[in-house]
Amino acid sequence: MRFLQLTFAMVLISLISACATTERSVRQQDLDAWVGVSVERLDTHAFFKTVPMFRTRTDNGTEIRNYAYGYDFGECFEENGAIKVGDFVSGNAFIQCSSSRIVCNNIFYIKEAKVLEYAPTGRCYTEEKVKPEHTT
């Protein structure tokens, strides 16, 4: 019975890992789209204005902004299979849990109110929603 539980857990973890490694990547054209864009467009961007932002300034006046986007991932397995998050489990049940924090640091280098570079680091991918939005 324990062998079946472990097998089920390993298969489920493999499936989750496979989903996490789909063809999402950081696309160079999305990074290049920000070069020379005004910082005002970054300040009003629909996605980035919803993400916590931290910033610093270098000695030469370059502002570095980090829009840190992340979430906590965790799951547990009990002898009867997967359980819902927040459920209580019995003390004598076999439980295997794992958790991690998945973060993308969307780092922007800014000087003289213009974006010099967009350099996402961590578990990141880019898509149309992170490109500069069209102004009307």
CYANA upper distance limits for C-alpha pairs under 8 A (distance plus 0.5 A):
  1 MET  CA      5 GLN  CA      6.95
  2 ARG  CA      6 LEU  CA      6.74
  2 ARG  CA     79 GLU  CA      8.12
  3 PHE  CA      7 THR  CA      6.55
  4 LEU  CA      8 PHE  CA      6.51
  5 GLN  CA      9 ALA  CA      6.64
  5 GLN  CA     78 GLU  CA      8.50
  5 GLN  CA     79 GLU  CA      6.76
  5 GLN  CA     80 ASN  CA      8.46
  5 GLN  CA     81 GLY  CA      7.60
  6 LEU  CA     10 MET  CA      6.60
  7 THR  CA     11 VAL  CA      6.65
  8 PHE  CA     12 LEU  CA      6.64
  8 PHE  CA     81 GLY  CA      8.21
  9 ALA  CA     13 ILE  CA      6.61
  9 ALA  CA     77 PHE  CA      7.49
 10 MET  CA     14 SER  CA      6.56
 11 VAL  CA     15 LEU  CA      6.73
 12 LEU  CA     16 ILE  CA      6.73
 13 ILE  CA     17 SER  CA      6.58
 14 SER  CA     18 ALA  CA      6.61
 15 LEU  CA     19 CYS  CA      6.81
 16 ILE  CA     20 ALA  CA      6.73
 17 SER  CA     21 THR  CA      6.83
 18 ALA  CA     22 THR  CA      7.28
 24 ARG  CA    125 TYR  CA      6.12
 24 ARG  CA    126 THR  CA      8.03
 25 SER  CA    124 CYS  CA      7.45
 25 SER  CA    125 TYR  CA      4.91
 25 SER  CA    126 THR  CA      6.84
 26 VAL  CA     30 ASP  CA      8.18
 26 VAL  CA    120 PRO  CA      8.28
 26 VAL  CA    124 CYS  CA      7.05
 26 VAL  CA    125 TYR  CA      4.93
 26 VAL  CA    126 THR  CA      5.40
 26 VAL  CA    127 GLU  CA      8.43
 27 ARG  CA     31 LEU  CA      7.30
 27 ARG  CA    125 TYR  CA      7.88
 27 ARG  CA    126 THR  CA      6.44
 27 ARG  CA    127 GLU  CA      7.93
 28 GLN  CA     32 ASP  CA      6.62
 29 GLN  CA     33 ALA  CA      6.57
 30 ASP  CA     34 TRP  CA      7.76
 30 ASP  CA    126 THR  CA      7.04
 30 ASP  CA    127 GLU  CA      7.40
 30 ASP  CA    128 GLU  CA      7.86
 30 ASP  CA    130 VAL  CA      7.80
 30 ASP  CA    131 LYS  CA      6.21
 31 LEU  CA     35 VAL  CA      7.94
 31 LEU  CA    117 GLU  CA      7.84
 31 LEU  CA    118 TYR  CA      5.94
 31 LEU  CA    119 ALA  CA      7.59
 31 LEU  CA    131 LYS  CA      8.33
 32 ASP  CA    117 GLU  CA      8.23
 32 ASP  CA    118 TYR  CA      8.13
 33 ALA  CA     37 VAL  CA      8.41
 33 ALA  CA    131 LYS  CA      6.88
 33 ALA  CA    132 PRO  CA      7.32
 34 TRP  CA    115 VAL  CA      6.79
 34 TRP  CA    116 LEU  CA      8.25
 34 TRP  CA    117 GLU  CA      7.38
 34 TRP  CA    118 TYR  CA      6.99
 34 TRP  CA    131 LYS  CA      7.49
 34 TRP  CA    132 PRO  CA      6.88
 35 VAL  CA    114 LYS  CA      8.22
 35 VAL  CA    115 VAL  CA      5.89
 35 VAL  CA    116 LEU  CA      5.80
 35 VAL  CA    117 GLU  CA      6.16
 35 VAL  CA    118 TYR  CA      7.87
 36 GLY  CA    114 LYS  CA      5.86
 36 GLY  CA    115 VAL  CA      5.71
 36 GLY  CA    116 LEU  CA      6.60
 37 VAL  CA     41 ARG  CA      7.55
 37 VAL  CA     42 LEU  CA      8.48
 37 VAL  CA    114 LYS  CA      5.97
 37 VAL  CA    115 VAL  CA      5.93
 37 VAL  CA    132 PRO  CA      8.25
 38 SER  CA     42 LEU  CA      7.56
 38 SER  CA    113 ALA  CA      6.31
 38 SER  CA    114 LYS  CA      5.02
 38 SER  CA    115 VAL  CA      6.83
 39 VAL  CA     43 ASP  CA      6.67
 39 VAL  CA    110 ILE  CA      7.86
 39 VAL  CA    113 ALA  CA      5.69
 39 VAL  CA    114 LYS  CA      5.85
 39 VAL  CA    115 VAL  CA      6.77
 40 GLU  CA     44 THR  CA      6.77
 40 GLU  CA    113 ALA  CA      8.23
 41 ARG  CA     45 HIS  CA      6.41
 41 ARG  CA    132 PRO  CA      7.40
 41 ARG  CA    133 GLU  CA      7.91
 42 LEU  CA     48 PHE  CA      7.53
 42 LEU  CA     49 LYS  CA      8.42
 42 LEU  CA    132 PRO  CA      7.76
 43 ASP  CA     48 PHE  CA      7.87
 43 ASP  CA     49 LYS  CA      6.82
 44 THR  CA     48 PHE  CA      8.19
 44 THR  CA     49 LYS  CA      6.68
 45 HIS  CA     49 LYS  CA      6.30
 45 HIS  CA    132 PRO  CA      7.60
 45 HIS  CA    133 GLU  CA      7.17
 46 ALA  CA     50 THR  CA      7.56
 47 PHE  CA     51 VAL  CA      7.50
 47 PHE  CA    129 LYS  CA      7.55
 47 PHE  CA    130 VAL  CA      7.21
 48 PHE  CA     67 TYR  CA      7.29
 48 PHE  CA    130 VAL  CA      8.24
 51 VAL  CA     67 TYR  CA      6.33
 51 VAL  CA     68 ALA  CA      7.09
 51 VAL  CA     69 TYR  CA      6.57
 52 PRO  CA     67 TYR  CA      6.18
 52 PRO  CA     68 ALA  CA      6.49
 52 PRO  CA     69 TYR  CA      7.71
 53 MET  CA     65 ARG  CA      7.15
 53 MET  CA     66 ASN  CA      6.01
 53 MET  CA     67 TYR  CA      4.91
 53 MET  CA     68 ALA  CA      6.89
 54 PHE  CA     65 ARG  CA      6.23
 54 PHE  CA     66 ASN  CA      5.69
 54 PHE  CA     67 TYR  CA      7.07
 54 PHE  CA     68 ALA  CA      8.31
 55 ARG  CA     63 GLU  CA      7.44
 55 ARG  CA     64 ILE  CA      5.96
 55 ARG  CA     65 ARG  CA      4.81
 55 ARG  CA     66 ASN  CA      6.61
 56 THR  CA     63 GLU  CA      6.33
 56 THR  CA     64 ILE  CA      5.82
 56 THR  CA     65 ARG  CA      7.15
 57 ARG  CA     61 GLY  CA      6.43
 57 ARG  CA     62 THR  CA      6.08
 57 ARG  CA     63 GLU  CA      4.87
 57 ARG  CA     64 ILE  CA      6.48
 58 THR  CA     62 THR  CA      5.81
 58 THR  CA     63 GLU  CA      6.97
 58 THR  CA     64 ILE  CA      8.19
 61 GLY  CA    111 LYS  CA      7.35
 62 THR  CA    109 TYR  CA      7.13
 62 THR  CA    110 ILE  CA      6.16
 62 THR  CA    111 LYS  CA      5.46
 63 GLU  CA    109 TYR  CA      6.37
 63 GLU  CA    110 ILE  CA      5.48
 63 GLU  CA    111 LYS  CA      6.73
 64 ILE  CA    107 ILE  CA      7.36
 64 ILE  CA    108 PHE  CA      6.21
 64 ILE  CA    109 TYR  CA      5.24
 64 ILE  CA    110 ILE  CA      6.77
 65 ARG  CA    106 ASN  CA      8.38
 65 ARG  CA    107 ILE  CA      6.03
 65 ARG  CA    108 PHE  CA      5.61
 65 ARG  CA    109 TYR  CA      7.08
 65 ARG  CA    110 ILE  CA      8.35
 66 ASN  CA    105 ASN  CA      6.38
 66 ASN  CA    106 ASN  CA      5.91
 66 ASN  CA    107 ILE  CA      4.95
 66 ASN  CA    108 PHE  CA      6.98
 67 TYR  CA    105 ASN  CA      6.41
 67 TYR  CA    106 ASN  CA      5.39
 67 TYR  CA    107 ILE  CA      6.88
 68 ALA  CA    103 VAL  CA      7.30
 68 ALA  CA    104 CYS  CA      6.39
 68 ALA  CA    105 ASN  CA      5.01
 68 ALA  CA    106 ASN  CA      6.50
 69 TYR  CA    103 VAL  CA      6.17
 69 TYR  CA    104 CYS  CA      5.75
 69 TYR  CA    105 ASN  CA      6.85
 69 TYR  CA    106 ASN  CA      7.94
 70 GLY  CA    101 ARG  CA      7.45
 70 GLY  CA    102 ILE  CA      5.84
 70 GLY  CA    103 VAL  CA      4.50
 70 GLY  CA    104 CYS  CA      6.56
 71 TYR  CA    101 ARG  CA      6.36
 71 TYR  CA    102 ILE  CA      6.07
 71 TYR  CA    103 VAL  CA      7.12
 72 ASP  CA     99 SER  CA      7.71
 72 ASP  CA    100 SER  CA      6.43
 72 ASP  CA    101 ARG  CA      5.01
 72 ASP  CA    102 ILE  CA      6.79
 73 PHE  CA     99 SER  CA      5.87
 73 PHE  CA    100 SER  CA      5.85
 73 PHE  CA    101 ARG  CA      6.57
 73 PHE  CA    102 ILE  CA      7.70
 74 GLY  CA     97 CYS  CA      7.77
 74 GLY  CA     98 SER  CA      6.04
 74 GLY  CA     99 SER  CA      4.38
 74 GLY  CA    100 SER  CA      6.89
 75 GLU  CA     85 VAL  CA      7.72
 75 GLU  CA     97 CYS  CA      6.27
 75 GLU  CA     98 SER  CA      6.29
 75 GLU  CA     99 SER  CA      7.01
 76 CYS  CA     82 ALA  CA      7.04
 76 CYS  CA     83 ILE  CA      7.17
 76 CYS  CA     85 VAL  CA      8.43
 76 CYS  CA     95 ILE  CA      7.12
 76 CYS  CA     96 GLN  CA      6.15
 76 CYS  CA     97 CYS  CA      4.76
 76 CYS  CA     98 SER  CA      7.10
 77 PHE  CA     81 GLY  CA      6.17
 77 PHE  CA     82 ALA  CA      5.21
 77 PHE  CA     83 ILE  CA      6.74
 77 PHE  CA     94 PHE  CA      8.49
 77 PHE  CA     95 ILE  CA      6.05
 77 PHE  CA     96 GLN  CA      5.96
 77 PHE  CA     97 CYS  CA      7.03
 78 GLU  CA     82 ALA  CA      6.69
 78 GLU  CA     83 ILE  CA      7.30
 78 GLU  CA     89 VAL  CA      8.29
 78 GLU  CA     93 ALA  CA      6.90
 78 GLU  CA     94 PHE  CA      6.16
 78 GLU  CA     95 ILE  CA      5.38
 78 GLU  CA     96 GLN  CA      7.54
 79 GLU  CA     93 ALA  CA      6.94
 79 GLU  CA     94 PHE  CA      6.33
 79 GLU  CA     95 ILE  CA      7.73
 83 ILE  CA     87 ASP  CA      7.42
 89 VAL  CA     93 ALA  CA      7.45
102 ILE  CA    123 ARG  CA      6.93
103 VAL  CA    122 GLY  CA      6.63
103 VAL  CA    123 ARG  CA      6.16
103 VAL  CA    124 CYS  CA      7.97
104 CYS  CA    120 PRO  CA      7.21
104 CYS  CA    121 THR  CA      6.45
104 CYS  CA    122 GLY  CA      5.36
104 CYS  CA    123 ARG  CA      5.46
104 CYS  CA    124 CYS  CA      5.37
105 ASN  CA    120 PRO  CA      6.02
105 ASN  CA    121 THR  CA      5.67
105 ASN  CA    122 GLY  CA      6.58
105 ASN  CA    124 CYS  CA      8.04
106 ASN  CA    118 TYR  CA      7.72
106 ASN  CA    119 ALA  CA      6.92
106 ASN  CA    120 PRO  CA      4.82
106 ASN  CA    121 THR  CA      7.06
107 ILE  CA    118 TYR  CA      6.33
107 ILE  CA    119 ALA  CA      5.61
107 ILE  CA    120 PRO  CA      5.88
107 ILE  CA    121 THR  CA      7.80
108 PHE  CA    115 VAL  CA      7.26
108 PHE  CA    116 LEU  CA      7.99
108 PHE  CA    117 GLU  CA      6.26
108 PHE  CA    118 TYR  CA      5.07
108 PHE  CA    119 ALA  CA      6.73
109 TYR  CA    115 VAL  CA      6.40
109 TYR  CA    116 LEU  CA      5.84
109 TYR  CA    117 GLU  CA      5.65
109 TYR  CA    118 TYR  CA      7.01
110 ILE  CA    114 LYS  CA      5.99
110 ILE  CA    115 VAL  CA      4.96
110 ILE  CA    116 LEU  CA      5.84
110 ILE  CA    117 GLU  CA      7.76
111 LYS  CA    115 VAL  CA      7.09
111 LYS  CA    116 LEU  CA      7.15
120 PRO  CA    124 CYS  CA      6.92
126 THR  CA    130 VAL  CA      6.91
127 GLU  CA    131 LYS  CA      7.72
